[in-house]
């Protein structure tokens, strides 16, 4: 399946900032442990909902994630009961974004009566996702309507974000005529983004920083408009006084330009921390800050109010000793403390050192004035390509 340049999941970005699709070409779309976690949860959910057409994942789902997946599965079954349902539904995006060969995959699409339902399973817990005027869901719905309209007239579209790890179930309902009207804007924004996809130099006016658009943009570090906005926010003269000119892609991440950006980052970070601290202080004092509020974070880990009382209670439950207690070997640091007080002898400590390991220190970027010796990366065999005759 062709990877879409104008993917529905990034539509908030390219509809706001059309030039971002051009900048992102320079940066690989790398996965992360969080993305892999979500992919596995989606795979198990798809298998549970449609075992005849969806493969069983080869990797087990962590026990802690199973209730979230089960909640999603039960929600989908309940919401789509009696309807025509498609799981991991592949749709063509050409008629929506104008991008040839582009495809998208909908977690769940279903026609129940005259209502087209789009359900998107969000497994993340870092950012709360709203369904209201969600362009990703709208694009999915418009693409799916081409298939489902063959079976019955679609009068209403119901789009839902199901985000169980944040206790978030949000639904946006619109009529089919409303969806078709919104589609005009989507197509116009898509055409604008595609028009500048290969532009070099890229006109600076196509870059439009916005908190939501920039959040997951891979090109943030190279974005000249974001750099300019940050410099002006804190009056960082070396950059704020620059004359903005279109730049070639290769110039955006030159060592000299990156060095200036690092200076700006050092200038901005203390200011950002101070702003957040002051906002927190004022809100705690009962002052109102337009557009912001205090909320309670996640509760701490559960613990017994009395370990002794819990011990007696669990013993009364007739649980075996192995079920009541967990045992863990002491750490090397704790063992060293025992050596220093004489509980472990020197000869014994030498034996212990033979099976102690620790992670290598990781390189970090610091100013050149830092007193630590500079570290140079060593070449790896994978850095070179074989020479063929």
C-alpha positions in Angstrom: 0.0 0.0 0.0 1.4 3.4 -1.0 2.3 5.6 1.9 0.2 8.8 1.7 2.1 12.1 1.7 -1.1 13.7 2.8 -2.1 11.1 5.3 -5.4 11.5 7.2 -3.6 11.2 10.6 -1.4 14.2 9.8 -4.2 16.3 8.1 -4.4 18.8 11.0 -0.8 19.6 10.2 -0.8 19.9 6.4 -4.2 21.7 6.4 -2.8 24.3 8.7 0.8 24.4 7.4 0.9 23.3 3.7 4.7 23.7 3.5 5.3 21.1 6.2 4.9 18.2 3.8 7.9 19.6 1.9 10.1 19.9 4.9 9.3 16.5 6.3 10.8 14.8 3.2 14.2 15.4 4.8 13.3 13.5 7.9 12.8 9.7 8.2 9.5 8.5 9.6 10.9 6.6 12.6 8.9 4.3 14.8 9.0 4.4 18.6 8.2 2.1 21.5 4.9 4.0 21.9 3.9 3.5 18.3 4.8 -0.2 18.5 2.7 -0.5 21.6 -0.3 1.1 19.8 0.2 -1.1 16.7 0.1 -4.2 18.8 -3.0 -3.1 20.6 -4.7 -2.3 17.2 -3.7 -5.7 15.8 -5.3 -7.6 18.7 -8.4 -5.5 18.6 -8.8 -6.2 14.9 -8.3 -9.9 15.4 -10.9 -10.0 18.2 -13.4 -8.2 16.0 -12.8 -10.0 12.7 -10.8 -13.2 13.3 -11.7 -14.6 9.8 -10.0 -11.7 7.9 -7.5 -10.3 10.4 -4.3 -12.2 11.3 -3.6 -13.3 14.9 -0.7 -11.2 16.2 2.5 -13.3 16.8 3.3 -11.2 19.9 1.3 -11.4 23.1 -0.5 -8.3 24.3 0.8 -7.2 27.8 -1.7 -8.0 30.5 -2.0 -4.4 31.6 -3.2 -3.4 28.1 -5.8 -6.1 27.7 -8.7 -4.3 29.5 -8.3 -1.3 27.2 -8.4 -3.4 24.1 -11.4 -5.4 25.4 -13.2 -2.1 26.2 -12.7 -1.0 22.6 -13.9 -4.3 21.2 -17.0 -4.3 23.3 -17.7 -0.6 22.3 -17.4 -1.4 18.6 -19.7 -4.4 18.8 -22.3 -2.4 20.7 -22.2 0.6 18.4 -22.2 -1.4 15.1 -24.7 -4.1 16.1 -27.0 -4.9 13.2 -25.0 -2.9 10.7 -22.5 -3.6 7.9 -19.1 -3.5 9.6 -15.5 -3.3 8.2 -12.4 -3.7 10.3 -9.0 -2.3 9.3 -10.9 -1.0 6.2 -8.6 0.1 3.3 -9.9 3.2 1.5 -8.7 5.2 -1.6 -7.9 8.8 -0.8 -7.5 10.2 -4.3 -11.0 11.7 -4.5 -10.5 13.5 -1.2 -6.8 14.7 -1.2 -6.0 14.4 -4.9 -3.0 12.3 -4.2 -2.6 9.5 -6.7 -2.2 6.0 -5.2 -2.7 7.2 -1.6 -4.5 4.9 0.7 -5.8 5.0 4.3 -6.8 2.4 6.8 -9.9 3.0 9.1 -9.9 1.1 12.4 -13.7 0.5 12.1 -16.2 1.7 9.6 -19.9 0.7 9.7 -23.2 1.5 8.2 -26.0 1.2 10.7 -29.3 2.2 9.2 -28.6 5.4 7.4 -25.7 6.4 9.7 -22.1 5.9 8.7 -20.0 5.3 11.8 -16.3 5.8 11.9 -14.5 4.7 15.1 -10.9 5.5 15.6 -9.0 3.6 18.3 -6.4 5.9 19.9 -4.1 4.0 22.3 -1.9 7.0 23.3 -2.1 8.6 26.7 0.0 11.7 26.1 -2.4 14.0 24.2 -6.2 14.0 24.6 -7.8 13.7 21.1 -11.1 15.3 20.3 -13.5 14.1 17.6 -15.0 17.6 17.1 -14.1 18.9 13.7 -11.4 16.2 13.5 -10.1 16.3 9.9 -8.7 12.8 10.1 -12.1 11.3 10.9 -13.7 13.5 8.3 -11.4 12.3 5.5 -11.9 8.7 6.6 -15.7 9.2 6.5 -15.7 10.8 3.1 -13.5 8.0 1.7 -15.6 5.3 3.3 -18.9 6.8 2.1 -18.0 5.9 -1.5 -18.2 2.2 -0.5 -21.1 2.2 1.9 -23.3 4.4 -0.2 -23.6 1.4 -2.6 -25.7 -0.4 0.1 -28.0 2.4 1.3 -28.3 6.2 1.4 -26.1 7.8 4.0 -27.9 10.6 5.8 -25.7 11.1 8.8 -22.0 10.6 9.7 -21.0 9.7 13.3 -17.3 9.9 14.0 -15.9 8.7 17.4 -12.5 8.8 19.1 -12.1 5.9 21.5 -9.1 6.7 23.8 -9.5 4.3 26.8 -6.2 5.1 28.5 -7.4 8.7 29.0 -11.0 7.8 29.7 -11.9 9.6 26.5 -14.8 8.7 24.2 -15.8 11.6 22.1 -18.3 11.7 19.2 -18.9 14.2 16.4 -22.1 14.0 14.4 -22.9 15.8 11.1 -25.2 15.4 8.2 -24.0 14.1 4.8 -24.6 17.6 3.2 -22.5 19.1 6.0 -19.7 16.6 5.3 -19.7 17.3 1.6 -19.5 21.1 2.3 -16.5 20.5 4.6 -14.9 18.3 1.9 -14.5 21.4 -0.3 -12.1 22.9 2.3 -10.2 19.6 2.7 -9.7 19.3 -1.1 -8.5 23.0 -1.4 -6.0 22.6 1.5 -4.8 19.3 0.1 -4.2 20.9 -3.4 -2.2 23.7 -1.8 0.0 21.3 0.1 0.6 19.1 -2.9 1.5 22.2 -5.0 4.5 22.9 -2.8 5.5 19.3 -2.0 8.6 19.5 -4.3 9.2 23.2 -4.3 12.9 24.1 -3.8 13.3 26.7 -2.5 10.1 26.6 -0.4 8.2 29.9 -0.1 8.2 30.9 3.6 4.6 31.9 3.5 3.6 28.3 3.1 4.9 27.6 6.6 2.4 28.5 9.3 3.4 27.4 12.9 0.6 26.3 15.2 0.7 24.4 18.5 -1.4 21.5 17.2 0.2 21.4 13.7 3.8 21.5 15.0 3.3 19.0 17.8 4.1 15.8 15.8 5.9 17.5 12.8 9.2 15.7 12.1 10.7 18.9 10.6 10.3 21.1 13.7 14.1 21.4 14.1 14.6 22.7 10.5 11.5 24.9 10.2 12.7 28.5 9.4 9.3 29.9 10.4 9.2 28.2 13.8 12.8 29.4 14.3 11.8 33.0 13.4 8.7 32.8 15.7 10.7 31.6 18.6 13.4 34.2 18.2 10.9 37.0 18.0 9.1 35.7 21.1 12.2 36.1 23.3 13.8 38.9 21.2 16.9 36.7 20.4 18.6 39.3 18.2 21.0 37.1 16.1 17.9 35.4 14.5 15.1 37.9 15.2 16.9 40.6 13.1 17.5 38.3 10.1 15.9 39.2 6.8 13.7 36.1 6.0 14.5 34.6 2.6 13.5 31.3 0.9 16.0 28.6 1.6 17.0 25.4 -0.1 16.2 22.2 1.9 19.9 21.3 2.4 20.6 24.8 4.0 17.9 24.4 6.6 20.0 21.9 8.6 23.5 23.2 8.0 25.9 22.9 11.0 26.1 26.7 11.2 22.3 27.1 11.2 21.9 24.3 13.7 24.4 26.0 16.0 22.3 29.2 15.9 19.2 27.1 16.7 21.0 25.5 19.7 21.8 29.0 21.0 18.1 30.0 20.6 17.0 26.8 22.4 19.3 27.6 25.3 17.8 31.1 25.4 14.2 29.8 25.1 14.2 26.9 27.5 14.7 28.9 30.8 12.0 31.4 29.6 9.6 28.6 28.8 10.2 27.0 32.3 9.7 30.3 34.0 6.4 31.0 32.1 5.0 27.6 33.0 6.0 28.1 36.7 4.4 31.5 36.9 1.2 30.3 35.2 1.0 27.4 37.7 1.6 29.8 40.6 -1.1 32.2 39.5 -3.7 29.5 38.9 -2.9 28.0 42.3 -3.6 31.4 43.8 -7.0 31.5 42.1 -6.2 33.8 39.2 -7.7 33.1 35.8 -5.5 32.7 32.7 -7.5 32.9 29.5 -7.3 29.6 27.6 -5.7 27.6 30.5 -6.8 25.8 33.6 -5.6 23.5 36.4 -6.5 19.8 36.2 -5.6 16.9 38.4 -2.9 14.6 37.0 -3.0 10.8 37.2 -3.2 9.4 40.8 -0.1 7.9 42.3 0.6 4.2 42.5 -1.6 2.2 44.9 0.0 1.2 48.2 -1.1 -0.4 51.4 -1.8 2.1 54.2 -0.2 -0.4 56.6 2.2 -3.1 55.3 1.8 -5.1 58.6 -2.0 -5.0 58.3 -1.9 -6.1 54.7 0.5 -8.9 55.5 -1.9 -10.3 58.2 -4.9 -9.8 55.9 -3.4 -11.7 53.0 -2.3 -14.4 55.3 -5.9 -14.7 56.4 -6.9 -15.1 52.8 -5.0 -18.5 52.9 -2.6 -17.4 50.2 0.6 -19.2 49.9 3.8 -17.4 50.9 5.0 -17.2 47.3 1.7 -15.5 46.5 1.9 -13.0 49.3 5.4 -11.8 48.8 7.7 -10.8 45.9 11.4 -11.4 46.2 14.1 -9.4 44.4 17.8 -9.6 44.6 19.6 -6.5 45.9 21.2 -4.2 43.4 25.0 -3.8 42.9 24.8 -0.4 44.7 23.2 -2.1 47.7 25.8 -4.9 47.6 28.6 -2.3 47.5 27.2 -0.7 50.7 27.3 -4.1 52.4 30.9 -4.4 51.3 31.8 -1.1 52.8 30.4 -2.0 56.2 32.2 -5.3 56.2 29.3 -7.7 55.4 30.9 -8.7 52.1 34.6 -9.3 52.0 37.1 -7.9 49.5 37.6 -11.3 47.8 33.9 -11.8 47.6 33.4 -8.3 46.2 35.9 -9.0 43.4 33.8 -12.0 42.4 30.7 -9.8 42.4 32.4 -7.3 40.1 32.8 -10.0 37.5 29.0 -10.2 37.0 28.2 -6.5 37.3 27.4 -4.5 34.2 26.1 -1.1 33.5 24.8 0.8 30.5 27.3 2.8 28.5 27.0 6.6 29.0 25.1 8.2 26.1 26.4 11.2 24.1 24.7 14.5 24.9 25.0 17.9 23.3 26.6 20.7 25.4 28.2 24.1 24.8 31.8 24.0 23.6 32.8 25.7 26.9 31.9 22.5 28.8 35.0 21.1 30.6 34.3 17.5 29.7 36.4 16.0 26.9 34.7 16.0 23.4 33.4 12.5 22.3 33.7 11.4 18.8 31.4 8.7 17.3 33.2 5.7 15.9 32.5 4.3 12.5 30.3 1.1 12.3 30.4 -1.5 9.6 26.8 -0.6 8.7 28.0 2.9 7.8 29.6 1.7 4.6 28.2 0.1 1.5 30.0 -2.9 -0.1 31.9 -2.2 -3.3 31.0 -4.4 -6.2 33.1 -5.0 -9.3 
